[in-house]
């Protein structure tokens, strides 16, 4: 009998974690990617969120309620990281620029533009935009999720969208990137 066969089947919270990762792992990673903008950070965020959620023995979770806790932990972890690193961003003397490659299609190029613009936003602006347009939450629901006032959420959404709109419109008319789209 091998070591794997001799282990008892998971029960309680362990079973919920296994089912959550098997059934919703890709969706959680995708959500974390939209929040963070990086595949590496997304994987780390999901891992950290699972540890935070199930680090203390917790029973009574269903897969759906566990997913809600993990999503909230992903968002909180990202916002907390942003707060901690904001001081370092203001004094950073090195700025790594990712290599750019020609996009195969206009759709791919616009998708890459959106991801790049999301990376430029503050963590709260990005969190508000992801919750609004990826999670399809209303302003009041976003405010409750992030524990902010509705006015602050509206401000983050407005600031984030205006930053992205200005930057994307500048990129579309930039002579080094070719003619504006649609011409």
Number of C-alpha atoms within 10 A of each C-alpha: 5 6 6 8 8 8 8 7 9 11 11 13 18 15 14 22 22 15 14 21 17 10 12 15 17 14 13 23 23 17 22 26 19 21 27 26 20 14 14 12 16 22 19 15 27 26 15 17 24 21 13 15 20 18 10 8 9 12 12 10 15 16 19 12 13 20 22 13 17 24 22 16 20 28 25 17 17 22 21 14 12 17 14 10 11 14 10 11 12 8 8 9 8 7 7 6 6 6 5 6 7 8 12 8 8 10 10 12 14 14 12 13 17 16 16 14 19 24 16 15 18 17 22 22 24 25 26 28 25 22 22 17 10 13 12 12 16 13 19 16 16 23 18 13 15 18 11 13 14 16 12 15 25 17 14 21 21 15 15 22 18 12 16 19 14 10 15 17 11 12 15 17 13 12 10 8 10 10 11 13 8 5 4
